[in-house]
Amino acid sequence: MTSLADEKDAIREQMARYCYALDACRFDEVAALFAEDGEWTTSYGTARGRAEIAALLDSNVPKPGEGP
């Protein structure tokens, strides 16, 4: 049986993986954190599934040196 503290720790770890992968522009790793049929919905688009999520991020998130 997992404790509430263990569950919270798991959520923190998942968020850390998400943040580090997004900051490093490793969009396939970000997308892998979603369920197979997961959906990303933002003001700049919607994507369903890991491949679409990675592609949406790749086309909208500036890589280091490309953005402001």
C-alpha positions as CSV (number, residue, x, y, z in Angstrom):
1,M,0.0,0.0,0.0
2,T,1.4,3.4,-0.9
3,S,1.1,6.3,1.5
4,L,-0.2,9.8,0.7
5,A,3.4,11.0,1.0
6,D,4.6,8.4,-1.6
7,E,1.8,9.5,-4.0
8,K,2.7,13.1,-3.6
9,D,6.4,12.3,-4.2
10,A,5.5,10.4,-7.4
11,I,3.6,13.5,-8.7
12,R,6.5,15.7,-7.9
13,E,8.9,13.4,-9.7
14,Q,6.6,13.3,-12.8
15,M,6.4,17.1,-12.8
16,A,10.2,17.4,-12.5
17,R,10.6,15.0,-15.5
18,Y,8.1,17.2,-17.4
19,C,9.8,20.5,-16.6
20,Y,13.3,19.3,-17.3
21,A,12.3,17.7,-20.6
22,L,10.3,20.7,-21.7
23,D,13.1,23.1,-20.8
24,A,15.6,21.0,-22.8
25,C,13.2,20.9,-25.8
26,R,13.1,17.1,-25.6
27,F,9.5,17.0,-26.8
28,D,9.3,13.2,-27.3
29,E,10.2,12.8,-23.6
30,V,7.4,15.3,-22.7
31,A,4.9,13.5,-24.8
32,A,5.9,10.1,-23.3
33,L,4.7,11.3,-20.0
34,F,1.1,11.4,-21.4
35,A,-1.2,8.4,-21.8
36,E,-1.2,7.0,-25.4
37,D,-4.5,8.9,-26.1
38,G,-3.6,11.9,-23.9
39,E,-4.6,15.3,-25.0
40,W,-2.7,18.6,-24.9
41,T,-4.9,21.7,-25.2
42,T,-3.6,25.2,-25.2
43,S,-4.3,28.6,-26.8
44,Y,-2.0,27.7,-29.7
45,G,-3.5,24.3,-30.5
46,T,-4.7,20.9,-29.5
47,A,-3.0,17.6,-30.0
48,R,-4.1,14.0,-29.2
49,G,-1.6,11.2,-28.7
50,R,2.1,11.3,-28.1
51,A,3.2,11.9,-31.7
52,E,0.8,14.8,-32.1
53,I,1.8,16.3,-28.8
54,A,5.5,16.2,-29.6
55,A,4.9,17.7,-33.0
56,L,2.8,20.5,-31.6
57,L,5.4,21.4,-29.0
58,D,8.2,21.2,-31.7
59,S,6.3,23.6,-33.9
60,N,5.4,26.1,-31.2
61,V,8.1,26.1,-28.5
62,P,11.2,28.1,-29.4
63,K,14.5,26.2,-29.1
64,P,17.4,27.7,-27.3
65,G,18.7,30.7,-29.3
66,E,15.5,30.9,-31.4
67,G,13.2,32.8,-29.1
68,P,13.2,35.9,-26.9
